[in-house]
Amino acid sequence: MRQNSELTHKQKKVLEFIRQRIHDHIPPTIREIARHMGFSSTGTVRDYLKALENKGFLKRANNLSRSIELLKEKLNRIPIIASITAGGPNLAYEDIQGYVDTYDLLPKRLAHENVFALRVKGESMIEAGIMDGDIAIVHRQPVAGNGEIIAALLDNNEATLKRLRHRNNKTFLEAANKDYPPIYKDFTIIGKIIAVLRKYP
């Protein structure tokens, strides 16, 4: 029977190290994990590996060095949950459309479960360097600072990507394109944009 899939803090640290080494194409040995984690015993590493194996995060081949294989690679990916307009606001439904690999993308302090991605539609943020078709990486949070770019949900369940502004005792959403007027409707902050990805042909 598989145990609870929630990881302890140290289990996450061990798994993070394994992921990084596998990403570098060299799975770590038990001794390397012990040295990195500061464990005095390789037996402690085996206990952690067994726990991660039981929770379905990896598998190992017995008696083989560097034989660790990750199973839950979806945890290394940010879900693209919807498209969001950077034009006039429009409906945005949480419907996973793919994933973005997080290797070397996020600060380690951010928990993966608090991050998601949105596919940008429209041109209202082009002066901020955000183009139609870009992938906006969003940190889920209910507040943001003046001038920060946010994903906002309007009171009619329409979502849009804009810059948060506080000016003259008013809070509003501002486009980064002179052809788009500010939005003074009530809104809720979904999260703050922390990165933008773009693929070139």
C-alpha positions, 0 to 999 in steps of 0.5 A: 500500500502506498503511503501518504504522498505528502513530503517532509521538508527533508524529503523535499530537499533530497528529492530536489537534489536528485532532480537537479542531478538527473537534470544534469544527466548524472543521477547521484549515488547514495554517498553523494546524497549523504554528502550533500545533505550532511548525513553521517550515514548512508543508511539514512539516505536509504531510508529517505529513498525508500520513503520517496519510493513508497510515495511514488516519486522515484524507483531504484534498481537494486545493487546498481549505482546511479540507478534512481529514476524519477516517476512524478515528473509532473511535479517539475512542471507548471500547469498552463491552466488557461489563456488570459487576455492582454487586450480587453478582458475575457473569460478564463477557465482553469483547463490545463493546456500543457506544462512548463518545465521549472528547471532553473526557472523559479527561485527555490523559495517558491513552492511549485503548488503556488505557481501556474502559467497562463497563455497570453492573448492580445497586445495590451502589454506589449510595451512591458515586453509581453506579447501575444502567445507568450506564457506568463508564469504567475505566483498565486497571491492575493496582493501585489505592489503598485506597478506590478503586473498581475493576473486579475479576475474582474467581478464578472469572472473575466480575467485579464493581464494588466499592471496594478496601479494606485493613484489619486486614492483609486486602484485600477488596472493599466495596460502597457499599450497607449491604445488600451484604456485603464480598467476601473472595474472591481477586480480580485488579484489572482497572482503576480507575474514572475516570468514570461516565456517566449518561443522563437521560430 
